Amino acid sequence: MDRPLTLWARLTLRLGLVLAAVGILPALAEQLLFPGFGGALPALLLLSVMPLALLVLAAAAILYLAVLVRRLRGPS
């Protein structure tokens, strides 16, 4: 019974990591590669995508805790 929940936890974690990368990598690239460039788009991505990424990562953590609790309780 843990298999579907584990799958959802893994996929949610991957989604959160992709969203975090979309939010952080353009801002880092703009700071490192183009320091004189106006940073409106990277700042917009950072401020709009990162809160969603944090929510998704929190949901993944909750799902992983549910998987852990189910494994500790034993087979049902």
PDB file with SEQRES, HELIX, SHEET and CRYST1 records, atoms N, CA, C and O in Angstrom:
SEQRES   1 A   76  MET ASP ARG PRO LEU THR LEU TRP ALA ARG LEU THR LEU          
SEQRES   2 A   76  ARG LEU GLY LEU VAL LEU ALA ALA VAL GLY ILE LEU PRO          
SEQRES   3 A   76  ALA LEU ALA GLU GLN LEU LEU PHE PRO GLY PHE GLY GLY          
SEQRES   4 A   76  ALA LEU PRO ALA LEU LEU LEU LEU SER VAL MET PRO LEU          
SEQRES   5 A   76  ALA LEU LEU VAL LEU ALA ALA ALA ALA ILE LEU TYR LEU          
SEQRES   6 A   76  ALA VAL LEU VAL ARG ARG LEU ARG GLY PRO SER                  
HELIX    1 AA1 ASP A    2  LEU A   33  1                                  32    
HELIX    2 AA2 ALA A   40  ARG A   73  1                                  34    
CRYST1    1.000    1.000    1.000  90.00  90.00  90.00 P 1           1          
ATOM      1  N   MET A   1       0.811  -1.201   0.000  1.00  0.00           N  
ATOM      2  CA  MET A   1       0.000   0.000   0.000  1.00  0.00           C  
ATOM      3  C   MET A   1       0.855   1.266   0.000  1.00  0.00           C  
ATOM      4  O   MET A   1       0.372   2.347  -0.338  1.00  0.00           O  
ATOM      5  N   ASP A   2       2.125   1.127   0.380  1.00  0.00           N  
ATOM      6  CA  ASP A   2       3.014   2.286   0.410  1.00  0.00           C  
ATOM      7  C   ASP A   2       3.480   2.706  -0.975  1.00  0.00           C  
ATOM      8  O   ASP A   2       3.930   3.836  -1.164  1.00  0.00           O  
ATOM      9  N   ARG A   3       3.379   1.817  -1.930  1.00  0.00           N  
ATOM     10  CA  ARG A   3       3.942   2.082  -3.253  1.00  0.00           C  
ATOM     11  C   ARG A   3       3.354   3.328  -3.923  1.00  0.00           C  
ATOM     12  O   ARG A   3       4.130   4.166  -4.383  1.00  0.00           O  
ATOM     13  N   PRO A   4       2.031   3.500  -4.006  1.00  0.00           N  
ATOM     14  CA  PRO A   4       1.510   4.726  -4.644  1.00  0.00           C  
ATOM     15  C   PRO A   4       1.878   5.996  -3.880  1.00  0.00           C  
ATOM     16  O   PRO A   4       2.165   7.027  -4.488  1.00  0.00           O  
ATOM     17  N   LEU A   5       1.869   5.926  -2.568  1.00  0.00           N  
ATOM     18  CA  LEU A   5       2.217   7.100  -1.771  1.00  0.00           C  
ATOM     19  C   LEU A   5       3.687   7.464  -1.949  1.00  0.00           C  
ATOM     20  O   LEU A   5       4.031   8.645  -2.006  1.00  0.00           O  
ATOM     21  N   THR A   6       4.544   6.471  -2.035  1.00  0.00           N  
ATOM     22  CA  THR A   6       5.957   6.723  -2.284  1.00  0.00           C  
ATOM     23  C   THR A   6       6.159   7.345  -3.656  1.00  0.00           C  
ATOM     24  O   THR A   6       6.966   8.261  -3.820  1.00  0.00           O  
ATOM     25  N   LEU A   7       5.426   6.845  -4.633  1.00  0.00           N  
ATOM     26  CA  LEU A   7       5.523   7.408  -5.982  1.00  0.00           C  
ATOM     27  C   LEU A   7       5.093   8.871  -5.994  1.00  0.00           C  
ATOM     28  O   LEU A   7       5.765   9.709  -6.595  1.00  0.00           O  
ATOM     29  N   TRP A   8       3.986   9.179  -5.341  1.00  0.00           N  
ATOM     30  CA  TRP A   8       3.525  10.570  -5.273  1.00  0.00           C  
ATOM     31  C   TRP A   8       4.534  11.448  -4.538  1.00  0.00           C  
ATOM     32  O   TRP A   8       4.759  12.594  -4.928  1.00  0.00           O  
ATOM     33  N   ALA A   9       5.137  10.921  -3.486  1.00  0.00           N  
ATOM     34  CA  ALA A   9       6.131  11.702  -2.745  1.00  0.00           C  
ATOM     35  C   ALA A   9       7.343  12.005  -3.620  1.00  0.00           C  
ATOM     36  O   ALA A   9       7.843  13.130  -3.611  1.00  0.00           O  
ATOM     37  N   ARG A  10       7.819  11.021  -4.373  1.00  0.00           N  
ATOM     38  CA  ARG A  10       8.970  11.237  -5.245  1.00  0.00           C  
ATOM     39  C   ARG A  10       8.652  12.243  -6.352  1.00  0.00           C  
ATOM     40  O   ARG A  10       9.450  13.136  -6.636  1.00  0.00           O  
ATOM     41  N   LEU A  11       7.493  12.094  -6.967  1.00  0.00           N  
ATOM     42  CA  LEU A  11       7.126  13.008  -8.051  1.00  0.00           C  
ATOM     43  C   LEU A  11       6.911  14.428  -7.539  1.00  0.00           C  
ATOM     44  O   LEU A  11       7.258  15.394  -8.219  1.00  0.00           O  
ATOM     45  N   THR A  12       6.347  14.556  -6.358  1.00  0.00           N  
ATOM     46  CA  THR A  12       6.149  15.880  -5.774  1.00  0.00           C  
ATOM     47  C   THR A  12       7.493  16.524  -5.439  1.00  0.00           C  
ATOM     48  O   THR A  12       7.680  17.726  -5.629  1.00  0.00           O  
ATOM     49  N   LEU A  13       8.420  15.719  -4.942  1.00  0.00           N  
ATOM     50  CA  LEU A  13       9.758  16.234  -4.655  1.00  0.00           C  
ATOM     51  C   LEU A  13      10.445  16.692  -5.937  1.00  0.00           C  
ATOM     52  O   LEU A  13      11.076  17.749  -5.954  1.00  0.00           O  
ATOM     53  N   ARG A  14      10.331  15.917  -7.003  1.00  0.00           N  
ATOM     54  CA  ARG A  14      10.937  16.319  -8.278  1.00  0.00           C  
ATOM     55  C   ARG A  14      10.320  17.604  -8.809  1.00  0.00           C  
ATOM     56  O   ARG A  14      11.032  18.476  -9.307  1.00  0.00           O  
ATOM     57  N   LEU A  15       9.004  17.725  -8.706  1.00  0.00           N  
ATOM     58  CA  LEU A  15       8.343  18.952  -9.150  1.00  0.00           C  
ATOM     59  C   LEU A  15       8.832  20.150  -8.353  1.00  0.00           C  
ATOM     60  O   LEU A  15       9.093  21.209  -8.925  1.00  0.00           O  
ATOM     61  N   GLY A  16       8.958  19.997  -7.047  1.00  0.00           N  
ATOM     62  CA  GLY A  16       9.457  21.085  -6.213  1.00  0.00           C  
ATOM     63  C   GLY A  16      10.879  21.481  -6.562  1.00  0.00           C  
ATOM     64  O   GLY A  16      11.217  22.664  -6.562  1.00  0.00           O  
ATOM     65  N   LEU A  17      11.721  20.483  -6.862  1.00  0.00           N  
ATOM     66  CA  LEU A  17      13.107  20.790  -7.234  1.00  0.00           C  
ATOM     67  C   LEU A  17      13.183  21.482  -8.587  1.00  0.00           C  
ATOM     68  O   LEU A  17      14.002  22.381  -8.777  1.00  0.00           O  
ATOM     69  N   VAL A  18      12.342  21.075  -9.526  1.00  0.00           N  
ATOM     70  CA  VAL A  18      12.324  21.746 -10.837  1.00  0.00           C  
ATOM     71  C   VAL A  18      11.848  23.191 -10.686  1.00  0.00           C  
ATOM     72  O   VAL A  18      12.425  24.100 -11.282  1.00  0.00           O  
ATOM     73  N   LEU A  19      10.808  23.402  -9.899  1.00  0.00           N  
ATOM     74  CA  LEU A  19      10.322  24.762  -9.683  1.00  0.00           C  
ATOM     75  C   LEU A  19      11.370  25.620  -8.981  1.00  0.00           C  
ATOM     76  O   LEU A  19      11.533  26.795  -9.312  1.00  0.00           O  
ATOM     77  N   ALA A  20      12.078  25.043  -8.018  1.00  0.00           N  
ATOM     78  CA  ALA A  20      13.134  25.789  -7.337  1.00  0.00           C  
ATOM     79  C   ALA A  20      14.253  26.145  -8.309  1.00  0.00           C  
ATOM     80  O   ALA A  20      14.807  27.243  -8.250  1.00  0.00           O  
ATOM     81  N   ALA A  21      14.584  25.217  -9.202  1.00  0.00           N  
ATOM     82  CA  ALA A  21      15.621  25.511 -10.196  1.00  0.00           C  
ATOM     83  C   ALA A  21      15.181  26.615 -11.147  1.00  0.00           C  
ATOM     84  O   ALA A  21      15.978  27.479 -11.511  1.00  0.00           O  
ATOM     85  N   VAL A  22      13.912  26.586 -11.550  1.00  0.00           N  
ATOM     86  CA  VAL A  22      13.394  27.638 -12.432  1.00  0.00           C  
ATOM     87  C   VAL A  22      13.412  28.990 -11.715  1.00  0.00           C  
ATOM     88  O   VAL A  22      13.610  30.025 -12.350  1.00  0.00           O  
ATOM     89  N   GLY A  23      13.209  28.983 -10.418  1.00  0.00           N  
ATOM     90  CA  GLY A  23      13.212  30.236  -9.671  1.00  0.00           C  
ATOM     91  C   GLY A  23      14.595  30.763  -9.357  1.00  0.00           C  
ATOM     92  O   GLY A  23      14.806  31.975  -9.346  1.00  0.00           O  
ATOM     93  N   ILE A  24      15.551  29.866  -9.098  1.00  0.00           N  
ATOM     94  CA  ILE A  24      16.868  30.294  -8.620  1.00  0.00           C  
ATOM     95  C   ILE A  24      17.898  30.439  -9.738  1.00  0.00           C  
ATOM     96  O   ILE A  24      18.661  31.405  -9.753  1.00  0.00           O  
ATOM     97  N   LEU A  25      17.926  29.499 -10.663  1.00  0.00           N  
ATOM     98  CA  LEU A  25      18.996  29.492 -11.671  1.00  0.00           C  
ATOM     99  C   LEU A  25      19.049  30.750 -12.539  1.00  0.00           C  
ATOM    100  O   LEU A  25      20.150  31.239 -12.792  1.00  0.00           O  
ATOM    101  N   PRO A  26      17.923  31.306 -13.013  1.00  0.00           N  
ATOM    102  CA  PRO A  26      18.054  32.554 -13.783  1.00  0.00           C  
ATOM    103  C   PRO A  26      18.615  33.712 -12.964  1.00  0.00           C  
ATOM    104  O   PRO A  26      19.366  34.533 -13.490  1.00  0.00           O  
ATOM    105  N   ALA A  27      18.263  33.784 -11.697  1.00  0.00           N  
ATOM    106  CA  ALA A  27      18.800  34.852 -10.850  1.00  0.00           C  
ATOM    107  C   ALA A  27      20.298  34.668 -10.632  1.00  0.00           C  
ATOM    108  O   ALA A  27      21.050  35.642 -10.657  1.00  0.00           O  
ATOM    109  N   LEU A  28      20.737  33.433 -10.420  1.00  0.00           N  
ATOM    110  CA  LEU A  28      22.162  33.182 -10.261  1.00  0.00           C  
ATOM    111  C   LEU A  28      22.922  33.448 -11.552  1.00  0.00           C  
ATOM    112  O   LEU A  28      24.004  34.035 -11.529  1.00  0.00           O  
ATOM    113  N   ALA A  29      22.363  33.019 -12.672  1.00  0.00           N  
ATOM    114  CA  ALA A  29      23.018  33.252 -13.963  1.00  0.00           C  
ATOM    115  C   ALA A  29      23.133  34.748 -14.260  1.00  0.00           C  
ATOM    116  O   ALA A  29      24.147  35.212 -14.782  1.00  0.00           O  
ATOM    117  N   GLU A  30      22.097  35.484 -13.925  1.00  0.00           N  
ATOM    118  CA  GLU A  30      22.134  36.934 -14.163  1.00  0.00           C  
ATOM    119  C   GLU A  30      23.190  37.589 -13.279  1.00  0.00           C  
ATOM    120  O   GLU A  30      23.886  38.500 -13.728  1.00  0.00           O  
ATOM    121  N   GLN A  31      23.321  37.147 -12.046  1.00  0.00           N  
ATOM    122  CA  GLN A  31      24.307  37.727 -11.143  1.00  0.00           C  
ATOM    123  C   GLN A  31      25.728  37.366 -11.541  1.00  0.00           C  
ATOM    124  O   GLN A  31      26.633  38.193 -11.431  1.00  0.00           O  
ATOM    125  N   LEU A  32      25.932  36.132 -12.006  1.00  0.00           N  
ATOM    126  CA  LEU A  32      27.294  35.684 -12.310  1.00  0.00           C  
ATOM    127  C   LEU A  32      27.735  36.025 -13.733  1.00  0.00           C  
ATOM    128  O   LEU A  32      28.883  36.417 -13.943  1.00  0.00           O  
ATOM    129  N   LEU A  33      26.841  35.883 -14.707  1.00  0.00           N  
ATOM    130  CA  LEU A  33      27.226  36.050 -16.102  1.00  0.00           C  
ATOM    131  C   LEU A  33      26.991  37.457 -16.632  1.00  0.00           C  
ATOM    132  O   LEU A  33      27.787  37.964 -17.423  1.00  0.00           O  
ATOM    133  N   PHE A  34      25.906  38.090 -16.202  1.00  0.00           N  
ATOM    134  CA  PHE A  34      25.545  39.414 -16.709  1.00  0.00           C  
ATOM    135  C   PHE A  34      25.301  40.377 -15.548  1.00  0.00           C  
ATOM    136  O   PHE A  34      24.155  40.750 -15.298  1.00  0.00           O  
ATOM    137  N   PRO A  35      26.348  40.786 -14.833  1.00  0.00           N  
ATOM    138  CA  PRO A  35      26.129  41.624 -13.648  1.00  0.00           C  
ATOM    139  C   PRO A  35      25.588  43.013 -13.954  1.00  0.00           C  
ATOM    140  O   PRO A  35      24.964  43.615 -13.080  1.00  0.00           O  
ATOM    141  N   GLY A  36      25.795  43.547 -15.146  1.00  0.00           N  
ATOM    142  CA  GLY A  36      25.308  44.880 -15.456  1.00  0.00           C  
ATOM    143  C   GLY A  36      23.931  44.893 -16.091  1.00  0.00           C  
ATOM    144  O   GLY A  36      23.377  45.959 -16.362  1.00  0.00           O  
ATOM    145  N   PHE A  37      23.382  43.726 -16.326  1.00  0.00           N  
ATOM    146  CA  PHE A  37      22.100  43.597 -17.005  1.00  0.00           C  
ATOM    147  C   PHE A  37      20.962  43.855 -16.024  1.00  0.00           C  
ATOM    148  O   PHE A  37      21.054  43.479 -14.856  1.00  0.00           O  
ATOM    149  N   GLY A  38      19.883  44.498 -16.494  1.00  0.00           N  
ATOM    150  CA  GLY A  38      18.723  44.725 -15.639  1.00  0.00           C  
ATOM    151  C   GLY A  38      18.063  43.405 -15.286  1.00  0.00           C  
ATOM    152  O   GLY A  38      17.772  42.604 -16.175  1.00  0.00           O  
ATOM    153  N   GLY A  39      17.831  43.171 -14.045  1.00  0.00           N  
ATOM    154  CA  GLY A  39      17.382  41.860 -13.595  1.00  0.00           C  
ATOM    155  C   GLY A  39      15.904  41.769 -13.295  1.00  0.00           C  
ATOM    156  O   GLY A  39      15.526  41.208 -12.267  1.00  0.00           O  
ATOM    157  N   ALA A  40      15.053  42.300 -14.156  1.00  0.00           N  
ATOM    158  CA  ALA A  40      13.613  42.256 -13.887  1.00  0.00           C  
ATOM    159  C   ALA A  40      13.054  40.837 -14.017  1.00  0.00           C  
ATOM    160  O   ALA A  40      12.306  40.390 -13.147  1.00  0.00           O  
ATOM    161  N   LEU A  41      13.404  40.130 -15.079  1.00  0.00           N  
ATOM    162  CA  LEU A  41      12.863  38.789 -15.288  1.00  0.00           C  
ATOM    163  C   LEU A  41      13.364  37.795 -14.248  1.00  0.00           C  
ATOM    164  O   LEU A  41      12.549  37.051 -13.703  1.00  0.00           O  
ATOM    165  N   PRO A  42      14.674  37.740 -13.938  1.00  0.00           N  
ATOM    166  CA  PRO A  42      15.101  36.824 -12.881  1.00  0.00           C  
ATOM    167  C   PRO A  42      14.488  37.147 -11.525  1.00  0.00           C  
ATOM    168  O   PRO A  42      14.161  36.241 -10.758  1.00  0.00           O  
ATOM    169  N   ALA A  43      14.333  38.420 -11.230  1.00  0.00           N  
ATOM    170  CA  ALA A  43      13.710  38.786  -9.958  1.00  0.00           C  
ATOM    171  C   ALA A  43      12.242  38.380  -9.940  1.00  0.00           C  
ATOM    172  O   ALA A  43      11.734  37.916  -8.919  1.00  0.00           O  
ATOM    173  N   LEU A  44      11.566  38.553 -11.061  1.00  0.00           N  
ATOM    174  CA  LEU A  44      10.172  38.150 -11.151  1.00  0.00           C  
ATOM    175  C   LEU A  44      10.029  36.644 -10.987  1.00  0.00           C  
ATOM    176  O   LEU A  44       9.133  36.182 -10.281  1.00  0.00           O  
ATOM    177  N   LEU A  45      10.905  35.872 -11.632  1.00  0.00           N  
ATOM    178  CA  LEU A  45      10.865  34.422 -11.475  1.00  0.00           C  
ATOM    179  C   LEU A  45      11.164  34.013 -10.042  1.00  0.00           C  
ATOM    180  O   LEU A  45      10.522  33.116  -9.494  1.00  0.00           O  
ATOM    181  N   LEU A  46      12.134  34.670  -9.445  1.00  0.00           N  
ATOM    182  CA  LEU A  46      12.493  34.336  -8.069  1.00  0.00           C  
ATOM    183  C   LEU A  46      11.341  34.616  -7.115  1.00  0.00           C  
ATOM    184  O   LEU A  46      11.061  33.810  -6.227  1.00  0.00           O  
ATOM    185  N   LEU A  47      10.680  35.737  -7.287  1.00  0.00           N  
ATOM    186  CA  LEU A  47       9.617  36.118  -6.365  1.00  0.00           C  
ATOM    187  C   LEU A  47       8.275  35.447  -6.658  1.00  0.00           C  
ATOM    188  O   LEU A  47       7.411  35.396  -5.783  1.00  0.00           O  
ATOM    189  N   SER A  48       8.091  34.936  -7.863  1.00  0.00           N  
ATOM    190  CA  SER A  48       6.804  34.308  -8.169  1.00  0.00           C  
ATOM    191  C   SER A  48       6.853  32.793  -8.125  1.00  0.00           C  
ATOM    192  O   SER A  48       5.868  32.165  -7.735  1.00  0.00           O  
ATOM    193  N   VAL A  49       7.958  32.188  -8.508  1.00  0.00           N  
ATOM    194  CA  VAL A  49       8.035  30.731  -8.581  1.00  0.00           C  
ATOM    195  C   VAL A  49       8.529  30.124  -7.272  1.00  0.00           C  
ATOM    196  O   VAL A  49       8.087  29.038  -6.897  1.00  0.00           O  
ATOM    197  N   MET A  50       9.418  30.789  -6.583  1.00  0.00           N  
ATOM    198  CA  MET A  50       9.995  30.209  -5.370  1.00  0.00           C  
ATOM    199  C   MET A  50       8.976  29.953  -4.256  1.00  0.00           C  
ATOM    200  O   MET A  50       9.079  28.918  -3.599  1.00  0.00           O  
ATOM    201  N   PRO A  51       8.004  30.826  -4.006  1.00  0.00           N  
ATOM    202  CA  PRO A  51       7.010  30.469  -2.986  1.00  0.00           C  
ATOM    203  C   PRO A  51       6.224  29.200  -3.342  1.00  0.00           C  
ATOM    204  O   PRO A  51       5.920  28.384  -2.471  1.00  0.00           O  
ATOM    205  N   LEU A  52       5.903  29.046  -4.615  1.00  0.00           N  
ATOM    206  CA  LEU A  52       5.225  27.824  -5.049  1.00  0.00           C  
ATOM    207  C   LEU A  52       6.135  26.619  -4.877  1.00  0.00           C  
ATOM    208  O   LEU A  52       5.680  25.555  -4.457  1.00  0.00           O  
ATOM    209  N   ALA A  53       7.408  26.771  -5.194  1.00  0.00           N  
ATOM    210  CA  ALA A  53       8.361  25.671  -5.024  1.00  0.00           C  
ATOM    211  C   ALA A  53       8.469  25.276  -3.556  1.00  0.00           C  
ATOM    212  O   ALA A  53       8.545  24.090  -3.237  1.00  0.00           O  
ATOM    213  N   LEU A  54       8.477  26.252  -2.670  1.00  0.00           N  
ATOM    214  CA  LEU A  54       8.551  25.941  -1.245  1.00  0.00           C  
ATOM    215  C   LEU A  54       7.303  25.219  -0.756  1.00  0.00           C  
ATOM    216  O   LEU A  54       7.393  24.320   0.080  1.00  0.00           O  
ATOM    217  N   LEU A  55       6.144  25.606  -1.270  1.00  0.00           N  
ATOM    218  CA  LEU A  55       4.911  24.906  -0.898  1.00  0.00           C  
ATOM    219  C   LEU A  55       4.915  23.463  -1.396  1.00  0.00           C  
ATOM    220  O   LEU A  55       4.499  22.555  -0.676  1.00  0.00           O  
ATOM    221  N   VAL A  56       5.379  23.253  -2.609  1.00  0.00           N  
ATOM    222  CA  VAL A  56       5.432  21.902  -3.165  1.00  0.00           C  
ATOM    223  C   VAL A  56       6.450  21.052  -2.407  1.00  0.00           C  
ATOM    224  O   VAL A  56       6.199  19.876  -2.142  1.00  0.00           O  
ATOM    225  N   LEU A  57       7.590  21.634  -2.059  1.00  0.00           N  
ATOM    226  CA  LEU A  57       8.578  20.893  -1.282  1.00  0.00           C  
ATOM    227  C   LEU A  57       8.066  20.560   0.116  1.00  0.00           C  
ATOM    228  O   LEU A  57       8.389  19.501   0.654  1.00  0.00           O  
ATOM    229  N   ALA A  58       7.273  21.448   0.710  1.00  0.00           N  
ATOM    230  CA  ALA A  58       6.664  21.152   2.004  1.00  0.00           C  
ATOM    231  C   ALA A  58       5.659  20.015   1.875  1.00  0.00           C  
ATOM    232  O   ALA A  58       5.581  19.157   2.754  1.00  0.00           O  
ATOM    233  N   ALA A  59       4.891  20.000   0.791  1.00  0.00           N  
ATOM    234  CA  ALA A  59       3.949  18.902   0.555  1.00  0.00           C  
ATOM    235  C   ALA A  59       4.689  17.590   0.361  1.00  0.00           C  
ATOM    236  O   ALA A  59       4.230  16.548   0.829  1.00  0.00           O  
ATOM    237  N   ALA A  60       5.826  17.623  -0.323  1.00  0.00           N  
ATOM    238  CA  ALA A  60       6.631  16.411  -0.505  1.00  0.00           C  
ATOM    239  C   ALA A  60       7.158  15.907   0.831  1.00  0.00           C  
ATOM    240  O   ALA A  60       7.187  14.701   1.073  1.00  0.00           O  
ATOM    241  N   ALA A  61       7.572  16.821   1.695  1.00  0.00           N  
ATOM    242  CA  ALA A  61       8.045  16.413   3.022  1.00  0.00           C  
ATOM    243  C   ALA A  61       6.925  15.769   3.829  1.00  0.00           C  
ATOM    244  O   ALA A  61       7.152  14.785   4.533  1.00  0.00           O  
ATOM    245  N   ILE A  62       5.725  16.315   3.729  1.00  0.00           N  
ATOM    246  CA  ILE A  62       4.584  15.726   4.430  1.00  0.00           C  
ATOM    247  C   ILE A  62       4.273  14.339   3.885  1.00  0.00           C  
ATOM    248  O   ILE A  62       3.970  13.424   4.651  1.00  0.00           O  
ATOM    249  N   LEU A  63       4.346  14.176   2.567  1.00  0.00           N  
ATOM    250  CA  LEU A  63       4.111  12.860   1.974  1.00  0.00           C  
ATOM    251  C   LEU A  63       5.171  11.859   2.411  1.00  0.00           C  
ATOM    252  O   LEU A  63       4.848  10.705   2.691  1.00  0.00           O  
ATOM    253  N   TYR A  64       6.422  12.276   2.473  1.00  0.00           N  
ATOM    254  CA  TYR A  64       7.471  11.374   2.932  1.00  0.00           C  
ATOM    255  C   TYR A  64       7.271  11.007   4.406  1.00  0.00           C  
ATOM    256  O   TYR A  64       7.553   9.875   4.801  1.00  0.00           O  
ATOM    257  N   LEU A  65       6.796  11.931   5.208  1.00  0.00           N  
ATOM    258  CA  LEU A  65       6.485  11.599   6.601  1.00  0.00           C  
ATOM    259  C   LEU A  65       5.345  10.592   6.686  1.00  0.00           C  
ATOM    260  O   LEU A  65       5.367   9.699   7.533  1.00  0.00           O  
ATOM    261  N   ALA A  66       4.353  10.730   5.815  1.00  0.00           N  
ATOM    262  CA  ALA A  66       3.249   9.759   5.796  1.00  0.00           C  
ATOM    263  C   ALA A  66       3.753   8.382   5.388  1.00  0.00           C  
ATOM    264  O   ALA A  66       3.308   7.375   5.939  1.00  0.00           O  
ATOM    265  N   VAL A  67       4.676   8.322   4.428  1.00  0.00           N  
ATOM    266  CA  VAL A  67       5.262   7.035   4.028  1.00  0.00           C  
ATOM    267  C   VAL A  67       6.024   6.426   5.196  1.00  0.00           C  
ATOM    268  O   VAL A  67       5.920   5.226   5.450  1.00  0.00           O  
ATOM    269  N   LEU A  68       6.784   7.243   5.902  1.00  0.00           N  
ATOM    270  CA  LEU A  68       7.547   6.749   7.046  1.00  0.00           C  
ATOM    271  C   LEU A  68       6.635   6.222   8.144  1.00  0.00           C  
ATOM    272  O   LEU A  68       6.907   5.171   8.724  1.00  0.00           O  
ATOM    273  N   VAL A  69       5.566   6.934   8.430  1.00  0.00           N  
ATOM    274  CA  VAL A  69       4.626   6.493   9.464  1.00  0.00           C  
ATOM    275  C   VAL A  69       3.964   5.180   9.063  1.00  0.00           C  
ATOM    276  O   VAL A  69       3.790   4.291   9.897  1.00  0.00           O  
ATOM    277  N   ARG A  70       3.592   5.052   7.785  1.00  0.00           N  
ATOM    278  CA  ARG A  70       2.979   3.802   7.334  1.00  0.00           C  
ATOM    279  C   ARG A  70       3.950   2.644   7.411  1.00  0.00           C  
ATOM    280  O   ARG A  70       3.552   1.529   7.749  1.00  0.00           O  
ATOM    281  N   ARG A  71       5.213   2.881   7.106  1.00  0.00           N  
ATOM    282  CA  ARG A  71       6.197   1.804   7.192  1.00  0.00           C  
ATOM    283  C   ARG A  71       6.451   1.399   8.620  1.00  0.00           C  
ATOM    284  O   ARG A  71       6.657   0.219   8.903  1.00  0.00           O  
ATOM    285  N   LEU A  72       6.441   2.366   9.538  1.00  0.00           N  
ATOM    286  CA  LEU A  72       6.673   2.047  10.946  1.00  0.00           C  
ATOM    287  C   LEU A  72       5.481   1.300  11.557  1.00  0.00           C  
ATOM    288  O   LEU A  72       5.664   0.483  12.459  1.00  0.00           O  
ATOM    289  N   ARG A  73       4.279   1.570  11.079  1.00  0.00           N  
ATOM    290  CA  ARG A  73       3.095   0.877  11.611  1.00  0.00           C  
ATOM    291  C   ARG A  73       3.014  -0.559  11.139  1.00  0.00           C  
ATOM    292  O   ARG A  73       2.337  -1.377  11.761  1.00  0.00           O  
ATOM    293  N   GLY A  74       3.684  -0.876  10.063  1.00  0.00           N  
ATOM    294  CA  GLY A  74       3.679  -2.238   9.561  1.00  0.00           C  
ATOM    295  C   GLY A  74       2.610  -2.435   8.496  1.00  0.00           C  
ATOM    296  O   GLY A  74       1.871  -1.510   8.159  1.00  0.00           O  
ATOM    297  N   PRO A  75       2.542  -3.660   7.972  1.00  0.00           N  
ATOM    298  CA  PRO A  75       1.566  -3.938   6.911  1.00  0.00           C  
ATOM    299  C   PRO A  75       0.138  -3.878   7.442  1.00  0.00           C  
ATOM    300  O   PRO A  75      -0.139  -4.241   8.585  1.00  0.00           O  
ATOM    301  N   SER A  76      -0.756  -3.411   6.578  1.00  0.00           N  
ATOM    302  CA  SER A  76      -2.151  -3.323   7.011  1.00  0.00           C  
ATOM    303  C   SER A  76      -3.028  -4.259   6.214  1.00  0.00           C  
ATOM    304  O   SER A  76      -4.236  -4.318   6.444  1.00  0.00           O  
TER     305      SER A  76                                                      
END                                                                             
